[in-house]
Amino acid sequence: MSTKDSSKRALVILTSHGVKGETGEPTGFYWEELATPYWALRDAGYAVDIASVKGGNPPADPGSAAEEGRPAAVQRFLDDAAAMAALEHSHAVADVDPTAYGAVFLPGGHGVMWDTGQSPAVGTAVARAYENGAVVGAVCHGPAGLVGATLSDGTPLVSGKRVNSFTDAEEEAVGLTDVVPYLLETELRALGARFEGNPENFQSYAVRDGRLITGQNPRSSERVAALLIEALADTASEKHDKSGDKSAA
Protein backbone atom coordinates (compact mmCIF):
# COMPACT_ATOMS: atom_id res chain seq x y z
CA MET A 1 0.00 0.00 0.00
CA SER A 2 1.12 3.55 -0.63
CA THR A 3 2.25 5.62 2.33
CA LYS A 4 0.81 8.73 0.71
CA ASP A 5 -2.57 10.10 1.74
CA SER A 6 -4.75 9.35 -1.26
CA SER A 7 -8.04 9.71 0.60
CA LYS A 8 -9.10 13.00 -0.99
CA ARG A 9 -7.20 13.01 -4.27
CA ALA A 10 -8.49 11.95 -7.68
CA LEU A 11 -6.87 11.54 -11.09
CA VAL A 12 -8.59 12.06 -14.44
CA ILE A 13 -6.93 10.42 -17.46
CA LEU A 14 -7.69 11.78 -20.94
CA THR A 15 -6.83 10.78 -24.49
CA SER A 16 -4.11 12.55 -26.47
CA HIS A 17 -5.45 11.39 -29.84
CA GLY A 18 -7.26 13.91 -32.01
CA VAL A 19 -8.22 12.22 -35.30
CA LYS A 20 -10.71 9.45 -36.12
CA GLY A 21 -8.52 6.91 -37.85
CA GLU A 22 -7.95 7.62 -41.54
CA THR A 23 -11.02 9.85 -41.86
CA GLY A 24 -9.23 13.09 -40.97
CA GLU A 25 -12.19 14.05 -38.77
CA PRO A 26 -11.26 15.66 -35.44
CA THR A 27 -11.98 13.93 -32.16
CA GLY A 28 -10.55 13.78 -28.65
CA PHE A 29 -12.12 13.68 -25.20
CA TYR A 30 -15.82 14.42 -24.72
CA TRP A 31 -16.44 17.53 -22.63
CA GLU A 32 -19.47 16.39 -20.65
CA GLU A 33 -17.73 13.15 -19.70
CA LEU A 34 -14.85 15.16 -18.24
CA ALA A 35 -16.70 18.04 -16.64
CA THR A 36 -19.56 16.24 -14.89
CA PRO A 37 -17.41 13.80 -12.86
CA TYR A 38 -14.73 16.46 -12.37
CA TRP A 39 -17.12 18.80 -10.55
CA ALA A 40 -18.77 15.95 -8.67
CA LEU A 41 -15.35 15.08 -7.26
CA ARG A 42 -14.38 18.69 -6.60
CA ASP A 43 -17.69 19.44 -4.89
CA ALA A 44 -17.20 16.34 -2.71
CA GLY A 45 -13.93 17.80 -1.48
CA TYR A 46 -11.46 16.02 -3.74
CA ALA A 47 -8.37 17.60 -5.25
CA VAL A 48 -8.39 16.57 -8.90
CA ASP A 49 -5.31 16.20 -11.09
CA ILE A 50 -5.58 15.84 -14.84
CA ALA A 51 -3.34 13.58 -16.91
CA SER A 52 -3.36 12.46 -20.52
CA VAL A 53 -1.54 9.80 -22.49
CA LYS A 54 1.15 12.19 -23.75
CA GLY A 55 0.70 15.11 -21.36
CA GLY A 56 0.21 18.73 -22.37
CA ASN A 57 -3.03 20.07 -23.82
CA PRO A 58 -5.26 17.11 -24.83
CA PRO A 59 -7.61 17.49 -27.80
CA ALA A 60 -11.34 17.82 -27.23
CA ASP A 61 -14.05 16.57 -29.54
CA PRO A 62 -15.20 19.85 -31.10
CA GLY A 63 -18.82 18.77 -31.23
CA SER A 64 -18.91 18.22 -27.48
CA ALA A 65 -18.31 21.90 -26.74
CA ALA A 66 -21.23 23.20 -28.81
CA GLU A 67 -22.89 26.19 -27.14
CA GLU A 68 -26.44 25.05 -27.89
CA GLY A 69 -27.56 22.74 -25.11
CA ARG A 70 -24.18 22.90 -23.38
CA PRO A 71 -24.35 21.18 -19.96
CA ALA A 72 -23.85 23.47 -16.97
CA ALA A 73 -20.87 21.42 -15.80
CA VAL A 74 -19.11 22.02 -19.12
CA GLN A 75 -19.72 25.77 -18.97
CA ARG A 76 -18.50 25.83 -15.39
CA PHE A 77 -15.28 24.10 -16.43
CA LEU A 78 -14.72 26.45 -19.38
CA ASP A 79 -15.23 29.44 -17.07
CA ASP A 80 -12.85 28.18 -14.37
CA ALA A 81 -9.31 29.43 -14.98
CA ALA A 82 -7.69 26.90 -12.63
CA ALA A 83 -9.49 23.95 -14.17
CA MET A 84 -8.61 25.07 -17.68
CA ALA A 85 -4.97 25.58 -16.72
CA ALA A 86 -4.83 22.06 -15.27
CA LEU A 87 -6.33 20.70 -18.48
CA GLU A 88 -4.01 22.62 -20.79
CA HIS A 89 -0.95 21.47 -18.81
CA SER A 90 -2.00 17.90 -18.10
CA HIS A 91 0.55 15.47 -16.71
CA ALA A 92 1.80 12.58 -18.84
CA VAL A 93 0.31 9.41 -17.36
CA ALA A 94 3.74 7.76 -17.24
CA ASP A 95 4.94 10.51 -14.88
CA VAL A 96 2.10 10.08 -12.37
CA ASP A 97 2.15 7.94 -9.22
CA PRO A 98 -1.20 6.11 -9.39
CA THR A 99 -1.00 5.04 -5.75
CA ALA A 100 -1.29 8.67 -4.70
CA TYR A 101 -5.00 8.74 -5.60
CA GLY A 102 -8.19 7.44 -4.07
CA ALA A 103 -10.00 7.62 -7.41
CA VAL A 104 -9.07 7.34 -11.07
CA PHE A 105 -11.56 8.41 -13.72
CA LEU A 106 -11.47 7.87 -17.49
CA PRO A 107 -13.72 10.09 -19.63
CA GLY A 108 -14.51 8.99 -23.15
CA GLY A 109 -14.60 10.58 -26.55
CA HIS A 110 -13.62 8.58 -29.63
CA GLY A 111 -9.97 9.59 -29.29
CA VAL A 112 -9.45 7.03 -26.53
CA MET A 113 -10.00 4.21 -29.00
CA TRP A 114 -6.66 4.96 -30.65
CA ASP A 115 -4.43 5.45 -27.61
CA THR A 116 -5.82 4.89 -24.12
CA GLY A 117 -6.50 1.17 -24.40
CA GLN A 118 -3.18 0.60 -26.18
CA SER A 119 -1.11 2.61 -23.68
CA PRO A 120 0.92 0.46 -21.25
CA ALA A 121 1.23 3.49 -18.97
CA VAL A 122 -2.55 3.84 -18.71
CA GLY A 123 -3.10 0.13 -18.14
CA THR A 124 -0.45 0.05 -15.43
CA ALA A 125 -1.74 3.19 -13.73
CA VAL A 126 -5.32 1.92 -13.61
CA ALA A 127 -4.34 -1.53 -12.34
CA ARG A 128 -1.95 -0.19 -9.68
CA ALA A 129 -4.49 2.34 -8.43
CA TYR A 130 -7.20 -0.30 -8.23
CA GLU A 131 -5.00 -2.78 -6.38
CA ASN A 132 -4.03 0.01 -3.99
CA GLY A 133 -7.69 0.40 -3.03
CA ALA A 134 -8.73 3.21 -5.37
CA VAL A 135 -12.15 3.57 -6.95
CA VAL A 136 -11.93 3.38 -10.75
CA GLY A 137 -14.57 4.94 -12.99
CA ALA A 138 -15.04 5.32 -16.73
CA VAL A 139 -17.78 6.43 -19.10
CA CYS A 140 -18.72 5.89 -22.76
CA HIS A 141 -15.47 5.03 -24.61
CA GLY A 142 -13.50 5.70 -21.42
CA PRO A 143 -13.58 1.98 -20.45
CA ALA A 144 -11.05 1.52 -23.27
CA GLY A 145 -8.60 2.48 -20.54
CA LEU A 146 -9.58 -0.70 -18.68
CA VAL A 147 -8.65 -2.95 -21.61
CA GLY A 148 -4.93 -2.93 -20.82
CA ALA A 149 -5.36 -2.99 -17.03
CA THR A 150 -4.02 -6.31 -15.77
CA LEU A 151 -3.84 -7.15 -12.07
CA SER A 152 -0.66 -8.48 -10.47
CA ASP A 153 -1.91 -12.07 -10.72
CA GLY A 154 -2.26 -11.69 -14.49
CA THR A 155 -6.05 -11.34 -14.48
CA PRO A 156 -7.68 -8.57 -16.53
CA LEU A 157 -9.17 -6.02 -14.14
CA VAL A 158 -12.58 -6.36 -15.80
CA SER A 159 -12.67 -10.17 -15.69
CA GLY A 160 -15.78 -11.38 -13.89
CA LYS A 161 -16.95 -7.86 -13.14
CA ARG A 162 -20.16 -6.15 -14.20
CA VAL A 163 -19.08 -3.62 -16.81
CA ASN A 164 -20.67 -1.18 -19.22
CA SER A 165 -19.46 1.07 -22.07
CA PHE A 166 -20.47 2.54 -25.42
CA THR A 167 -22.10 -0.45 -27.03
CA ASP A 168 -21.39 -2.10 -30.36
CA ALA A 169 -24.93 -1.16 -31.44
CA GLU A 170 -24.25 2.50 -30.64
CA GLU A 171 -20.98 2.38 -32.57
CA GLU A 172 -22.88 1.03 -35.55
CA ALA A 173 -25.54 3.72 -35.15
CA VAL A 174 -22.93 6.50 -35.41
CA GLY A 175 -21.39 4.84 -38.46
CA LEU A 176 -17.95 4.18 -36.97
CA THR A 177 -17.88 0.39 -36.72
CA ASP A 178 -15.35 0.20 -39.57
CA VAL A 179 -13.39 3.26 -38.40
CA VAL A 180 -12.51 2.42 -34.79
CA PRO A 181 -9.63 -0.03 -34.32
CA TYR A 182 -11.82 -2.38 -32.27
CA LEU A 183 -15.31 -2.56 -30.80
CA LEU A 184 -15.19 -1.76 -27.11
CA GLU A 185 -18.11 -3.91 -25.96
CA THR A 186 -16.71 -6.89 -27.86
CA GLU A 187 -13.24 -6.35 -26.39
CA LEU A 188 -14.53 -6.08 -22.82
CA ARG A 189 -16.54 -9.27 -23.23
CA ALA A 190 -13.46 -11.04 -24.61
CA LEU A 191 -11.58 -10.09 -21.44
CA GLY A 192 -14.22 -11.83 -19.34
CA ALA A 193 -16.31 -8.83 -18.32
CA ARG A 194 -19.97 -9.39 -17.50
CA PHE A 195 -21.16 -6.74 -19.92
CA GLU A 196 -24.57 -5.16 -19.42
CA GLY A 197 -26.17 -2.07 -20.88
CA ASN A 198 -29.25 -0.24 -22.00
CA PRO A 199 -30.57 -1.91 -25.17
CA GLU A 200 -31.94 1.46 -26.26
CA ASN A 201 -29.16 3.39 -27.97
CA PHE A 202 -27.88 6.63 -26.41
CA GLN A 203 -29.92 6.33 -23.22
CA SER A 204 -28.39 6.54 -19.75
CA TYR A 205 -27.02 3.43 -18.10
CA ALA A 206 -24.36 2.94 -15.46
CA VAL A 207 -23.24 0.05 -13.32
CA ARG A 208 -21.22 -0.27 -10.15
CA ASP A 209 -19.35 -3.43 -9.23
CA GLY A 210 -17.64 -2.64 -5.93
CA ARG A 211 -14.90 -0.10 -6.67
CA LEU A 212 -15.44 -0.23 -10.45
CA ILE A 213 -17.99 2.12 -12.03
CA THR A 214 -18.74 2.27 -15.75
CA GLY A 215 -21.28 4.13 -17.89
CA GLN A 216 -22.59 3.75 -21.41
CA ASN A 217 -22.59 7.16 -23.10
CA PRO A 218 -22.54 10.93 -22.44
CA ARG A 219 -26.04 10.81 -21.00
CA SER A 220 -24.71 8.43 -18.35
CA SER A 221 -22.20 10.95 -16.99
CA GLU A 222 -24.33 12.19 -14.09
CA ARG A 223 -25.25 8.69 -12.95
CA VAL A 224 -21.63 7.56 -13.21
CA ALA A 225 -20.52 10.57 -11.16
CA ALA A 226 -23.09 9.78 -8.48
CA LEU A 227 -21.98 6.14 -8.28
CA LEU A 228 -18.35 7.27 -8.15
CA ILE A 229 -19.03 9.45 -5.10
CA GLU A 230 -21.09 6.67 -3.53
CA ALA A 231 -18.25 4.17 -3.98
CA LEU A 232 -15.72 6.61 -2.53
CA ALA A 233 -17.91 7.13 0.52
CA ASP A 234 -18.29 3.38 1.00
CA THR A 235 -14.55 2.85 0.62
CA ALA A 236 -13.79 5.56 3.16
CA SER A 237 -16.29 4.00 5.57
CA GLU A 238 -14.73 0.56 5.16
CA LYS A 239 -11.24 1.96 5.81
CA HIS A 240 -12.53 3.75 8.91
CA ASP A 241 -14.14 0.57 10.19
CA LYS A 242 -10.95 -1.43 9.65
CA SER A 243 -8.94 1.29 11.37
CA GLY A 244 -11.35 1.12 14.30
CA ASP A 245 -11.01 -2.66 14.47
CA LYS A 246 -7.22 -2.38 14.62
CA SER A 247 -7.43 0.26 17.37
CA ALA A 248 -9.67 -1.98 19.42
CA ALA A 249 -7.42 -5.01 18.97
Buried (B, 14 or more C-beta within 10 A) or exposed (E): EBEEEBBBBBBBBBBBBBBBBEEEBBBBBBBBBBBBBBBBBBEBEBEBBBBBBBBEEBBBBEEBBEEEEBBEBBBBBBEBEEBEEBBEEBBBBBEBBBBBBBBBBBBBBBBBBBBBBBBEBBBBBBBBBBBBBBBBBBBBBBBBBBBBBBEEEEEBBBBEBBBBBBBBBBBEEEEBEEBBEEBBBEBBBEBBBBBBBBEEBBEBBBBBBEBBBBBBBBBBBBBBBBBBBEBBEBBBEEEEEEEEEEEEE
